Amino acid sequence: MPITFNPQTGMFFIEAKNTSYVIKLFKGKFLSHVYWGKKIKEFEWTDFDVTGGRAFGATPDPNDKSYTFDTMLLEYPAYGNSDFRHPAFQVEQEDGSRITNLVYKTHRIYDGKPKLEGLPATYVESPDEAQTLEIDLYDDLIDLKVTLIYTAYKDYDAITRSVRFENLGKQRLKILRAMSACVDFPEGDFELLHLWGSWARERYVERTSLIHGIQVIDSTRGESSHQHNPFIALLSKDATEKHGDVYGFSLVYSGNFAAIVEKDQYNLVRVTMGINPFEFTWVLEPHSSFQTPEVVMVYSQEGLGGMSRTYHKLYRKRLCRGAYRDKRRPILINSWEAAYFNFNEEKLLALAKEAKDLGIELFVLDDGWFGKRDDDTSSLGDWFVDRRKLPNGLDGLGKKLNEMGLKFGLWFEPEMVSPDSELYRKHPDWCIQVRGRTLTQCRNQYVLDITREDVRKEILRMMKEILRTAPIEYIKWDMNRPLTEVGSLELPPERQKEVFHRYVLGLYQMMEELTTEFPHILFEGCSGGGGRFDPGILYYMPQIWTSDDTDAIERLKIQFGTSIVYPASTMGAHVSIVPNHQVGRITPMKTRGIVALSGCFGYELDLTKLSKEDKEEIKKQIETYKKIWHIVFEGDLYRLISPFEESAAAWMFVTEDKKEAVVFYVEVLRSPNPPVRYLKLDGLDPDKKYLIESEATTKYGDELMNIGILIPQTWGDFNSFMWVLKAVE
């Protein structure tokens, strides 16, 4: 059984595929963390010491000075009763006190996994896929019930955690901090890995040693952000792609988050993750509840690669949903870098005809089709077609595209409003704002207050009218700025610190309603590129625009870093024009294609201006994508060479049955007179013989993994190679 409880020893034993997680009920009422790591058969030590007693330790029980919380490994620690590390939660009572004392009351173990009210989360399709443990903790003085929720997956090395707070009393409580998970480690010889960046440089990999003190990875921007992804991992110092212990924490949430790592004077390490407590308070009325987002915790003894492959499989199959979850996505052309705001129906149809002739399947009309949107200074919020550009409307354009044999897609930015718009002139009060304060503009726009039901209803009304009247099969949902002057004119003063979280709940409600009503539409998330590339969005949209930076060489780092957590099937990846519009680099069409083939494949350039040679290369790329997409989307990823460490990058995908593989190599800068180099592969069956299609040769898997493939010597920078392997009998 994945989850058991031994009342004699007070041990909760949680078991995932190859992972064990153990909790001890200390003195019958306090939850102490015991173990998380490689699967063990049992943990029934009756004499296991969880106290870690030290001199000068503050003792919470005056009648029992044998323990102090300050040196214990705790499962969901409180503030103020002898533990001086950062707490997992904090609740303020009406008298101003913030002291709580949660003790164990009961627990439940059951098959399956519960949904989280109003929040995205991983799921099961059958109750036998997972088991769930709910542990009820009570503070009887203030009538507070806190339920810790753990789910262990049978076929994944993943354990999910979240917390539910319930006010069972008569006084109004204020939640000041509500982290979704806390794990205390008994030693601190770890390194911390996280994904940082900025616009056009998202999810760069950074690995540092833990320091004594606190390290925080967070966002206060109202979105998960370009700057930090809601993910961290602790690694043993010897951990590599293939070896070593790795503990991953990934938050299924799209707003302000915090991942806090604290190493104390005894080298104990505490990790907490959840909603960022900065600028957060939640008023918990009597007989009401509050649910935290879910943290997905993954343990790997096979290094970073093993951790990544677990996240990839779980998120691909049990986070993403909908009709396109397991399908090949249509190959698209996006109008943005081809035309920006300067287009009309004739220009779009000419681009579409060229796309159809090359084998592209979906035409996406990006920004500029609505209101009077000739640049980025106006019309957000006015979601009606600009008849100057499209005299036959979206319906007319869509029908013409369909007659060509193309699907039709459309760009929206529904959370925003331009100061120069009909919507803003009519409803200036509909913005996120603080009364009397000047509103900060970013990209010439404000943020709509989607904490308000009336605002959400109007946005959805306009969007639904378009989706019901035009033959649209794809939506790109953008969000191009952070939140500032955060407040809502509709909320009372004591609830103003709820706005950040209420904004995210409103976003999820809108996305749930639209994806439910229009299940045939492929939705793609976007936030100035990759500013909201997080598990929360993937629950509603199976793919996200990875970055506004479309340069193939820049994308090596961006896609490599993104792959630490997220599968290739979730990454929007397009071939764009050269010189590239973000960095001015000129790279071969072949290399641009090879980088984009490791994601949701498409194009973003003016096809009518390409040479005959480039058009022929595009045809080859499209045929290649149709041939290998199932390997890329459903196969296991192995990162072979990191672009953060070398002037090259290499990676490969292998099908689960190990019968097919595709290998990619990109060289950044060419060295003079370089040595001969072989690329060692990974993940193959050592006893299978593989046909290397491009070389018409066969080699055993053990040879390919231990000796490798010869990397060809070529002239010039930015060259690339791809090998397709198939097992032969």
DOGURO-932555 format. One record per residue (C-alpha): residue in three letters; y, x negated, z negated. Coordinates in steps of 0.1 Angstrom, whole numbers. Each point is the difference from the previous one (the first is absolute). Layout:
N
MARVO   residuo      yy      xx      zz
MARVO       ALA       Y       X       Z
...
***
This chain:
729
MARVO   residuo      yy      xx      zz
MARVO       MET       0       0       0
MARVO       PRO      35     -14       8
MARVO       ILE      15      12     -33
MARVO       THR     -17       2     -34
MARVO       PHE      10       1     -37
MARVO       ASN     -20     -14     -29
MARVO       PRO      11      18     -32
MARVO       GLN     -18     -26     -22
MARVO       THR      20     -29      13
MARVO       GLY      30      20      12
MARVO       MET      -2     -16      34
MARVO       PHE      11      17      33
MARVO       PHE     -17     -17      29
MARVO       ILE      16       6      34
MARVO       GLU     -19     -12      30
MARVO       ALA      11      -2      37
MARVO       LYS     -20     -16      28
MARVO       ASN      -1     -36     -12
MARVO       THR      25       4     -29
MARVO       SER      -1       8     -37
MARVO       TYR      28      11     -22
MARVO       VAL      -5       4     -37
MARVO       ILE      20      17     -28
MARVO       LYS      -7      -1     -37
MARVO       LEU       9      28     -24
MARVO       PHE      13     -21     -29
MARVO       LYS      -3      15     -35
MARVO       GLY      -9      33      17
MARVO       LYS      35       6      12
MARVO       PHE      17     -28      18
MARVO       LEU      -8     -10      36
MARVO       SER      -5     -37       6
MARVO       HIS      -6     -17      33
MARVO       VAL     -32     -21       1
MARVO       TYR      -8     -11      35
MARVO       TRP       7       4      37
MARVO       GLY     -18     -20      27
MARVO       LYS     -33      -7      16
MARVO       LYS     -26      26      -7
MARVO       ILE     -20      -5     -32
MARVO       LYS     -31      19     -11
MARVO       GLU      13      11     -34
MARVO       PHE      25      -7     -27
MARVO       GLU     -14      13     -33
MARVO       TRP      12     -27     -24
MARVO       THR       4      16     -34
MARVO       ASP      17     -31     -14
MARVO       PHE      25      -4      29
MARVO       ASP      33     -10     -15
MARVO       VAL      30      16      16
MARVO       THR      26      -8     -27
MARVO       GLY       8     -37       7
MARVO       GLY      16      -1     -34
MARVO       ARG      28     -26      -5
MARVO       ALA      21     -12     -29
MARVO       PHE      33      18      -5
MARVO       GLY     -12      30      21
MARVO       ALA      15      33      -8
MARVO       THR     -27      24     -12
MARVO       PRO       5      37       9
MARVO       ASP     -24      13     -28
MARVO       PRO      11     -10     -35
MARVO       ASN     -35       6     -13
MARVO       ASP     -17     -22      27
MARVO       LYS      16     -33       7
MARVO       SER     -28     -13      22
MARVO       TYR      17       7      33
MARVO       THR      33       1      18
MARVO       PHE       8      16      33
MARVO       ASP      21     -30      10
MARVO       THR     -31     -21       8
MARVO       MET     -24      27      11
MARVO       LEU     -10       9      36
MARVO       LEU      12      36       2
MARVO       GLU      -7      26      26
MARVO       TYR      33      21      -2
MARVO       PRO      23     -17     -25
MARVO       ALA      29      17     -17
MARVO       TYR      34     -14     -12
MARVO       GLY       9      -7     -36
MARVO       ASN     -32      -2     -21
MARVO       SER      -7     -38       0
MARVO       ASP      -5      -7      37
MARVO       PHE      31     -19      11
MARVO       ARG     -10      -3      37
MARVO       HIS      14      25      26
MARVO       PRO     -16      34      -6
MARVO       ALA     -17      22      26
MARVO       PHE      20      30     -11
MARVO       GLN      29      11     -22
MARVO       VAL      10      35     -11
MARVO       GLU      31      10     -18
MARVO       GLN       1      29     -24
MARVO       GLU      28      24      -8
MARVO       ASP       9     -21     -31
MARVO       GLY       5     -31      21
MARVO       SER     -32     -17     -10
MARVO       ARG     -20     -18      26
MARVO       ILE     -30      -8     -22
MARVO       THR     -34      15      10
MARVO       ASN     -35      -5     -12
MARVO       LEU     -27      12      24
MARVO       VAL     -36       4     -13
MARVO       TYR     -32      10      17
MARVO       LYS     -11      36      -2
MARVO       THR     -25       7      28
MARVO       HIS     -11      -9      35
MARVO       ARG     -16      15      31
MARVO       ILE     -23     -16      26
MARVO       TYR      -5      19      33
MARVO       ASP     -10      -5      36
MARVO       GLY      27      -2      26
MARVO       LYS      37      -7      -2
MARVO       PRO      29      23      -8
MARVO       LYS      31       6      21
MARVO       LEU      33     -11     -15
MARVO       GLU      25      29      -1
MARVO       GLY      28      -7      25
MARVO       LEU     -10     -36       6
MARVO       PRO     -21     -18      26
MARVO       ALA     -32     -17     -11
MARVO       THR     -33     -13      12
MARVO       TYR     -26      27       3
MARVO       VAL     -37       8       4
MARVO       GLU     -16      22      26
MARVO       SER     -31       6     -22
MARVO       PRO      -2       0     -38
MARVO       ASP     -29     -26       1
MARVO       GLU      24     -27      14
MARVO       ALA      16      -7     -34
MARVO       GLN       1       8     -36
MARVO       THR      31       7     -22
MARVO       LEU       7      -7     -36
MARVO       GLU      28      18     -18
MARVO       ILE       9     -12     -35
MARVO       ASP      22      22     -21
MARVO       LEU      24     -18     -25
MARVO       TYR      21      19     -24
MARVO       ASP      31      -6     -21
MARVO       ASP      -3      28     -25
MARVO       LEU      34      -5     -16
MARVO       ILE      18       9      32
MARVO       ASP     -28      21      17
MARVO       LEU      -2     -23      29
MARVO       LYS     -32      -2      21
MARVO       VAL      -6     -30      23
MARVO       THR     -29       0      24
MARVO       LEU     -12     -32      16
MARVO       ILE     -18       7      33
MARVO       TYR     -24     -25      15
MARVO       THR     -20       4      31
MARVO       ALA     -27     -24      11
MARVO       TYR     -12       0      37
MARVO       LYS     -37      -4       6
MARVO       ASP       4     -18      34
MARVO       TYR      32     -20      -6
MARVO       ASP      10     -26     -26
MARVO       ALA      29      22      -9
MARVO       ILE      10      18     -33
MARVO       THR      30      23       1
MARVO       ARG      22       8     -30
MARVO       SER      27      25      -8
MARVO       VAL      14      17     -31
MARVO       ARG      10      36      -9
MARVO       PHE      24       8     -28
MARVO       GLU       0      34     -16
MARVO       ASN      25      14     -25
MARVO       LEU     -20      23     -23
MARVO       GLY      27       5     -25
MARVO       LYS      33      18      -4
MARVO       GLN      25     -29       3
MARVO       ARG      13     -14      32
MARVO       LEU     -12     -35       7
MARVO       LYS      14     -27      23
MARVO       ILE     -24     -23      19
MARVO       LEU      19     -34       3
MARVO       ARG     -30     -19      14
MARVO       ALA     -32      12      16
MARVO       MET     -20     -28      16
MARVO       SER     -31      11      19
MARVO       ALA     -22     -29     -11
MARVO       CYS      -1     -28     -25
MARVO       VAL     -26     -28       0
MARVO       ASP       0     -27     -27
MARVO       PHE     -18     -32      10
MARVO       PRO     -14     -24     -27
MARVO       GLU      14     -31      17
MARVO       GLY      28     -10      22
MARVO       ASP     -12     -26      24
MARVO       PHE       9      21      31
MARVO       GLU      23      -2      29
MARVO       LEU      21      30      11
MARVO       LEU       1      11      37
MARVO       HIS      25      25      13
MARVO       LEU      16      11      32
MARVO       TRP      37      -5       3
MARVO       GLY      25       2      29
MARVO       SER      30      17      15
MARVO       TRP       8      21      31
MARVO       ALA     -18     -17      29
MARVO       ARG     -19     -24     -23
MARVO       GLU     -22      24     -20
MARVO       ARG     -30      -8     -21
MARVO       TYR       1     -38      -1
MARVO       VAL     -27     -15     -22
MARVO       GLU      11     -18     -31
MARVO       ARG     -24     -16     -26
MARVO       THR      13     -14     -33
MARVO       SER     -14     -11     -33
MARVO       LEU       4      23     -30
MARVO       ILE      27     -11     -24
MARVO       HIS       3       8     -37
MARVO       GLY      22      30       0
MARVO       ILE       4      29      24
MARVO       GLN      -1       1      38
MARVO       VAL      10      32      16
MARVO       ILE      -6      12      36
MARVO       ASP      20      32       5
MARVO       SER      23      23      20
MARVO       THR      31      19     -12
MARVO       ARG      10      11      35
MARVO       GLY     -16      35       0
MARVO       GLU     -27     -12      24
MARVO       SER     -29     -24      -4
MARVO       SER      23     -24      20
MARVO       HIS       0     -28      25
MARVO       GLN       6     -24     -29
MARVO       HIS     -31       6     -20
MARVO       ASN     -32      19       8
MARVO       PRO     -17      20     -28
MARVO       PHE     -28     -24      -3
MARVO       ILE      -9     -31     -20
MARVO       ALA     -31     -21      -5
MARVO       LEU     -11     -24     -27
MARVO       LEU     -21     -28      13
MARVO       SER     -21     -27     -16
MARVO       LYS      16     -34       8
MARVO       ASP     -29      -9      23
MARVO       ALA       1      32      19
MARVO       THR       2      -2      38
MARVO       GLU      -6      24      28
MARVO       LYS     -38      -3      -5
MARVO       HIS      -5      -9     -36
MARVO       GLY      12       6     -35
MARVO       ASP      10      29     -23
MARVO       VAL      27      24      12
MARVO       TYR      14      31     -19
MARVO       GLY      21      23      23
MARVO       PHE      24      27     -12
MARVO       SER      14      24      27
MARVO       LEU      22      30      -9
MARVO       VAL      -3      32      20
MARVO       TYR      37       7      -1
MARVO       SER      31      -1      22
MARVO       GLY      29      -4     -24
MARVO       ASN      13     -23     -27
MARVO       PHE     -30     -19     -15
MARVO       ALA      -6     -29     -23
MARVO       ALA     -29     -24      -3
MARVO       ILE       5     -20     -32
MARVO       VAL     -20     -31      -9
MARVO       GLU       4     -13     -36
MARVO       LYS     -15     -32     -13
MARVO       ASP       3      -4     -38
MARVO       GLN      -1     -28     -25
MARVO       TYR     -38       2      -2
MARVO       ASN      -4       0      38
MARVO       LEU     -10      37       0
MARVO       VAL      11      16      33
MARVO       ARG      12      36       3
MARVO       VAL       4      18      33
MARVO       THR      17      34       1
MARVO       MET       8      19      32
MARVO       GLY      16      33       7
MARVO       ILE      34      17       5
MARVO       ASN      28     -24      -7
MARVO       PRO      13       8     -35
MARVO       PHE      35     -12      11
MARVO       GLU      22      31       5
MARVO       PHE     -30      23      -8
MARVO       THR      -3      28     -26
MARVO       TRP     -20      31       2
MARVO       VAL       8      30     -23
MARVO       LEU     -33      14     -11
MARVO       GLU       6      36     -11
MARVO       PRO     -24      17     -24
MARVO       HIS     -33      10      16
MARVO       SER       7     -21      32
MARVO       SER     -16     -30      14
MARVO       PHE       8     -32      20
MARVO       GLN     -24     -18      24
MARVO       THR       4     -36       9
MARVO       PRO      -9     -15      34
MARVO       GLU     -33     -17       6
MARVO       VAL      -7     -37      -2
MARVO       VAL     -30     -12      20
MARVO       MET     -15     -30     -16
MARVO       VAL     -24     -22      20
MARVO       TYR     -20     -30     -13
MARVO       SER     -15     -26      24
MARVO       GLN     -21     -30      -7
MARVO       GLU       3      -9      37
MARVO       GLY      36     -10      -1
MARVO       LEU      30      16      17
MARVO       GLY     -21      10      30
MARVO       GLY     -24      19     -21
MARVO       MET      28      19     -17
MARVO       SER      17       8      32
MARVO       ARG     -31      14      17
MARVO       THR      -6      23     -30
MARVO       TYR      36      14       3
MARVO       HIS      -3       3      37
MARVO       LYS     -32      21      -1
MARVO       LEU      12      21     -29
MARVO       TYR      34       7      15
MARVO       ARG     -13       6      35
MARVO       LYS     -26      25     -11
MARVO       ARG      11      14     -34
MARVO       LEU      38      -1       1
MARVO       CYS      10       7      36
MARVO       ARG      -8      36      11
MARVO       GLY       3      22      30
MARVO       ALA     -12       3      36
MARVO       TYR       9     -36       9
MARVO       ARG     -16     -17     -30
MARVO       ASP     -31     -11      19
MARVO       LYS      13       2      36
MARVO       ARG      15     -25      24
MARVO       ARG      37       6      -1
MARVO       PRO      16       6      34
MARVO       ILE      17     -30      17
MARVO       LEU      37       7      -1
MARVO       ILE      33     -10      15
MARVO       ASN      30       3     -23
MARVO       SER      34       5      16
MARVO       TRP      20     -19     -27
MARVO       GLU       2     -36      13
MARVO       ALA      -2      13      36
MARVO       ALA      31      22      -2
MARVO       TYR      14       3     -35
MARVO       PHE      25      29       0
MARVO       ASN       8      -4      37
MARVO       PHE     -24      24      19
MARVO       ASN      -3      33      18
MARVO       GLU     -30      20      12
MARVO       GLU      -1     -19      33
MARVO       LYS      -1     -34     -16
MARVO       LEU     -27      12     -25
MARVO       LEU     -22      15      27
MARVO       ALA       3     -32      21
MARVO       LEU     -12     -20     -30
MARVO       ALA     -27      25      -6
MARVO       LYS     -13      -2      36
MARVO       GLU      -3     -37      -2
MARVO       ALA     -18       3     -33
MARVO       LYS     -25      25      14
MARVO       ASP      -7     -23      29
MARVO       LEU      -8     -29     -23
MARVO       GLY     -24      21     -21
MARVO       ILE      22       9     -30
MARVO       GLU      -8      34     -16
MARVO       LEU      29      10     -22
MARVO       PHE      38       0       6
MARVO       VAL      21      -1     -32
MARVO       LEU      37       9       2
MARVO       ASP      17     -19     -28
MARVO       ASP      35       4     -15
MARVO       GLY      28      16      20
MARVO       TRP     -13      33      12
MARVO       PHE      18      24     -25
MARVO       GLY      35      11      -9
MARVO       LYS      25     -23      17
MARVO       ARG     -18     -32      -9
MARVO       ASP      13     -27      24
MARVO       ASP      -1     -26     -28
MARVO       ASP     -10      -2     -36
MARVO       THR      33      14     -14
MARVO       SER      -7      37       4
MARVO       SER     -23      31       2
MARVO       LEU     -28      -8     -25
MARVO       GLY      -8      34     -15
MARVO       ASP       8      19      32
MARVO       TRP     -36       4      12
MARVO       PHE       7      18      33
MARVO       VAL      -2     -15      35
MARVO       ASP      29     -16      17
MARVO       ARG       2      19      33
MARVO       ARG      23     -26      15
MARVO       LYS     -30     -24       1
MARVO       LEU     -28      25       2
MARVO       PRO      12      30      20
MARVO       ASN     -35      15       0
MARVO       GLY      -4      -5     -37
MARVO       LEU     -30     -16     -18
MARVO       ASP     -23      27      12
MARVO       GLY      10      -7      36
MARVO       LEU      -4     -38      -4
MARVO       GLY     -33       4     -18
MARVO       LYS     -14      23      27
MARVO       LYS       9     -26      27
MARVO       LEU     -16     -27     -20
MARVO       ASN     -32      21      -5
MARVO       GLU      -1       6      37
MARVO       MET       0     -37       6
MARVO       GLY     -30      -3     -23
MARVO       LEU      20     -14     -30
MARVO       LYS       2      12     -36
MARVO       PHE      35       5     -14
MARVO       GLY      13     -15     -33
MARVO       LEU      33       2     -18
MARVO       TRP      20     -19     -26
MARVO       PHE      16      16     -31
MARVO       GLU      19     -12     -30
MARVO       PRO      -1      32     -21
MARVO       GLU      10     -15     -34
MARVO       MET      35     -11      13
MARVO       VAL      33      15      10
MARVO       SER      30     -15      19
MARVO       PRO      35       6     -14
MARVO       ASP       8       9      36
MARVO       SER     -24      30       3
MARVO       GLU       1      37      -1
MARVO       LEU     -24       0     -29
MARVO       TYR      22     -22     -22
MARVO       ARG      32      18       8
MARVO       LYS     -17      32     -11
MARVO       HIS     -19     -14     -30
MARVO       PRO      16     -32     -14
MARVO       ASP     -16      10     -33
MARVO       TRP     -35      -4      15
MARVO       CYS       2     -38      -4
MARVO       ILE     -14     -22     -27
MARVO       GLN      33      -7     -20
MARVO       VAL      18      -3     -33
MARVO       ARG      29      24      -3
MARVO       GLY      33     -19       4
MARVO       ARG     -16     -32      13
MARVO       THR       6     -14      35
MARVO       LEU     -32       2      20
MARVO       THR     -14     -33      13
MARVO       GLN      -8       0      37
MARVO       CYS     -29     -19      16
MARVO       ARG      -5       1      37
MARVO       ASN      28      26       0
MARVO       GLN     -20      26     -18
MARVO       TYR      -6      17     -34
MARVO       VAL     -32      11     -16
MARVO       LEU      -8      37      -3
MARVO       ASP     -10      13     -34
MARVO       ILE     -35      11       6
MARVO       THR      -6       5     -37
MARVO       ARG      16      34       9
MARVO       GLU     -22      27      14
MARVO       ASP      28      15      22
MARVO       VAL       5     -34      16
MARVO       ARG     -37      -5       7
MARVO       LYS      -3      35      14
MARVO       GLU      28      -5      25
MARVO       ILE     -13     -33      12
MARVO       LEU     -35      14       4
MARVO       ARG      14      31      18
MARVO       MET      17     -22      27
MARVO       MET     -29     -23       4
MARVO       LYS     -25      29       3
MARVO       GLU      21      18      26
MARVO       ILE      -2     -31      22
MARVO       LEU     -37      -6      -6
MARVO       ARG      -8      36       8
MARVO       THR      20       2      32
MARVO       ALA      -8     -34      16
MARVO       PRO     -34     -16       8
MARVO       ILE       3     -28     -25
MARVO       GLU     -31     -19     -11
MARVO       TYR      15     -29     -18
MARVO       ILE      28      -4     -26
MARVO       LYS      17     -32     -11
MARVO       TRP      15       7     -35
MARVO       ASP      27     -25      -7
MARVO       MET      21      -8     -31
MARVO       ASN      27     -26       5
MARVO       ARG      17      -6     -33
MARVO       PRO      -5      -3     -37
MARVO       LEU      14      24     -26
MARVO       THR      33      -7     -17
MARVO       GLU      23      20     -24
MARVO       VAL     -32      17     -10
MARVO       GLY       6      35     -14
MARVO       SER      -5      36       8
MARVO       LEU      27      27      -3
MARVO       GLU     -27      25      -8
MARVO       LEU     -15     -17     -30
MARVO       PRO      13       1     -36
MARVO       PRO      12     -33     -16
MARVO       GLU     -32      -6     -19
MARVO       ARG     -21       1      32
MARVO       GLN      21     -24      21
MARVO       LYS     -24     -28      -6
MARVO       GLU     -27      21      16
MARVO       VAL      16      -1      34
MARVO       PHE     -18     -31      14
MARVO       HIS     -34      15      -8
MARVO       ARG      10      36      10
MARVO       TYR      11     -15      33
MARVO       VAL     -35     -14       7
MARVO       LEU     -16      33     -11
MARVO       GLY      22      19      24
MARVO       LEU      -9     -24      28
MARVO       TYR     -37       4      -7
MARVO       GLN       4      38       0
MARVO       MET      17       0      34
MARVO       MET     -26     -24      15
MARVO       GLU     -29      21     -14
MARVO       GLU      15      32      14
MARVO       LEU       6     -14      35
MARVO       THR     -33     -19       3
MARVO       THR     -18      32     -11
MARVO       GLU      17      23      24
MARVO       PHE      -2     -24      30
MARVO       PRO     -34     -17      -5
MARVO       HIS      -2     -10      37
MARVO       ILE      31     -22      -2
MARVO       LEU      -4     -37      -6
MARVO       PHE      27     -10     -26
MARVO       GLU      12     -36      -3
MARVO       GLY      20     -11     -30
MARVO       CYS      30     -23       3
MARVO       SER      29     -12     -22
MARVO       GLY      22     -24      19
MARVO       GLY     -33     -14      11
MARVO       GLY     -22      -8     -30
MARVO       GLY      21      10     -29
MARVO       ARG     -24      27     -11
MARVO       PHE     -33     -15      10
MARVO       ASP     -20      13     -30
MARVO       PRO     -31      19      -9
MARVO       GLY      20      31      -8
MARVO       ILE      12       4      36
MARVO       LEU     -35      -7      13
MARVO       TYR     -13      31     -17
MARVO       TYR      21      21      23
MARVO       MET       3     -23      30
MARVO       PRO     -29     -22      12
MARVO       GLN      23     -26      14
MARVO       ILE      34     -16      -8
MARVO       TRP      24     -20      22
MARVO       THR      -7     -35     -14
MARVO       SER      34     -15       6
MARVO       ASP      31       4      23
MARVO       ASP      -7     -37       9
MARVO       THR     -20       2      31
MARVO       ASP      -1     -37       8
MARVO       ALA     -36     -11       3
MARVO       ILE       4     -33     -19
MARVO       GLU      19      17     -29
MARVO       ARG     -27      27       0
MARVO       LEU     -27     -26      -8
MARVO       LYS      14      -3     -36
MARVO       ILE       9      37      -3
MARVO       GLN     -34      13      11
MARVO       PHE     -19     -28     -19
MARVO       GLY      18      10     -32
MARVO       THR      -4      37       5
MARVO       SER     -38      -5       5
MARVO       ILE      -3     -13     -36
MARVO       VAL      -1      37      -9
MARVO       TYR       2      22      30
MARVO       PRO     -25       4      29
MARVO       ALA       9      -7      36
MARVO       SER      -4      38       8
MARVO       THR      32       7     -20
MARVO       MET      23     -26      17
MARVO       GLY      22      10      28
MARVO       ALA       1     -30      24
MARVO       HIS      19       0      33
MARVO       VAL       6     -24      29
MARVO       SER      37      -4       6
MARVO       ILE      23     -17      25
MARVO       VAL      10     -37       2
MARVO       PRO      24     -14     -10
MARVO       ASN     -10      19     -32
MARVO       HIS      27      23     -13
MARVO       GLN      -2     -13     -36
MARVO       VAL      -3     -37       4
MARVO       GLY       5      -8      37
MARVO       ARG     -33     -17       3
MARVO       ILE     -19      -1      34
MARVO       THR     -38       3      -4
MARVO       PRO     -26       6      27
MARVO       MET     -10      36       7
MARVO       LYS     -36     -10      -9
MARVO       THR      10     -11     -35
MARVO       ARG      21      30      -6
MARVO       GLY     -30      21       9
MARVO       ILE     -25     -19     -21
MARVO       VAL      21       4     -31
MARVO       ALA       5      37       6
MARVO       LEU     -37       6       7
MARVO       SER      -6      -4     -38
MARVO       GLY      16      33      -8
MARVO       CYS      10      35      13
MARVO       PHE       7     -13      35
MARVO       GLY      31       8      21
MARVO       TYR      30     -11      20
MARVO       GLU      37       0      -6
MARVO       LEU      18     -13      30
MARVO       ASP      14      11      34
MARVO       LEU     -31       0      22
MARVO       THR      21       6      31
MARVO       LYS      15     -35      -2
MARVO       LEU     -32     -20      -4
MARVO       SER     -15     -23      25
MARVO       LYS     -32       8      19
MARVO       GLU     -18     -27     -20
MARVO       ASP      11      15     -33
MARVO       LYS     -11      35      11
MARVO       GLU     -34     -13      10
MARVO       GLU      -3     -17     -35
MARVO       ILE       9      33     -16
MARVO       LYS     -29      18      19
MARVO       LYS     -24     -27     -13
MARVO       GLN      13       4     -36
MARVO       ILE      -5      38       1
MARVO       GLU     -35      -4      13
MARVO       THR      -7     -26     -27
MARVO       TYR      13      23     -27
MARVO       LYS     -22      28      11
MARVO       LYS     -30     -24      -1
MARVO       ILE       6     -16     -34
MARVO       TRP      20      26     -20
MARVO       HIS     -31      11     -20
MARVO       ILE      -6     -36     -11
MARVO       VAL      36      -4     -11
MARVO       PHE       3      34     -17
MARVO       GLU     -35       3     -16
MARVO       GLY     -11     -36      -4
MARVO       ASP       4     -25     -28
MARVO       LEU      30     -23       2
MARVO       TYR      -4     -37      -6
MARVO       ARG      33     -21      -2
MARVO       LEU      -9     -35      14
MARVO       ILE      34     -19       2
MARVO       SER      31      10     -19
MARVO       PRO      34      -1      18
MARVO       PHE      15      -7     -34
MARVO       GLU     -19     -33      -2
MARVO       GLU      -3     -12      36
MARVO       SER      19       3      33
MARVO       ALA     -28      23      12
MARVO       ALA     -18      31     -10
MARVO       ALA     -35      13       5
MARVO       TRP     -19      31     -11
MARVO       MET     -31      20      11
MARVO       PHE     -16      34      -4
MARVO       VAL     -38       5      -3
MARVO       THR     -17      34       2
MARVO       GLU     -20      11     -31
MARVO       ASP     -33      -5      18
MARVO       LYS      12     -35      10
MARVO       LYS      -9       6      37
MARVO       GLU      36      -2      13
MARVO       ALA      30     -22      -8
MARVO       VAL      34      -8      14
MARVO       VAL      18     -33      -9
MARVO       PHE      38      -7       5
MARVO       TYR      18     -33      -1
MARVO       VAL      37      -6       5
MARVO       GLU      17     -34       1
MARVO       VAL      36      -1     -10
MARVO       LEU      14     -34       9
MARVO       ARG     -19     -24      21
MARVO       SER      -6     -36     -13
MARVO       PRO      -1     -30      24
MARVO       ASN     -34     -16       5
MARVO       PRO     -17      23     -26
MARVO       PRO     -36      -6     -13
MARVO       VAL     -29      21      11
MARVO       ARG      -3      30     -22
MARVO       TYR     -28      26      -6
MARVO       LEU       7      34     -15
MARVO       LYS     -27       8     -26
MARVO       LEU      -8      38       0
MARVO       ASP     -11      22     -28
MARVO       GLY     -18      32      -8
MARVO       LEU     -27      -4      27
MARVO       ASP     -38       3      -4
MARVO       PRO     -12     -36      -1
MARVO       ASP     -33      10      16
MARVO       LYS      15      20      29
MARVO       LYS       7     -16      33
MARVO       TYR      35      10      14
MARVO       LEU      12       2      36
MARVO       ILE      35     -14       3
MARVO       GLU      12      22      29
MARVO       SER      29     -21      12
MARVO       GLU     -22     -32       1
MARVO       ALA     -33      17      11
MARVO       THR     -18     -21     -26
MARVO       THR     -21      10     -30
MARVO       LYS       0     -16     -35
MARVO       TYR     -16       9     -33
MARVO       GLY      22      14     -28
MARVO       ASP      -7     -30     -22
MARVO       GLU      12     -24      26
MARVO       LEU      32      21       6
MARVO       MET       7       1     -38
MARVO       ASN      -8     -36      -8
MARVO       ILE      10     -19      32
MARVO       GLY      23      26      17
MARVO       ILE      15       7      33
MARVO       LEU      19     -27      19
MARVO       ILE      37       8       1
MARVO       PRO      12      -7      36
MARVO       GLN      26     -26       6
MARVO       THR      30      16      18
MARVO       TRP      36      -9       9
MARVO       GLY      30      16     -17
MARVO       ASP       8      20     -31
MARVO       PHE     -12      35     -10
MARVO       ASN     -33      -1      18
MARVO       SER     -29      23     -11
MARVO       PHE     -37       7       4
MARVO       MET     -24      28      -6
MARVO       TRP     -38      -1      -1
MARVO       VAL     -22      31       1
MARVO       LEU     -35      -5     -15
MARVO       LYS     -30      22       4
MARVO       ALA     -34      -5     -16
MARVO       VAL     -29      -4      25
MARVO       GLU     -36       6      -6
***
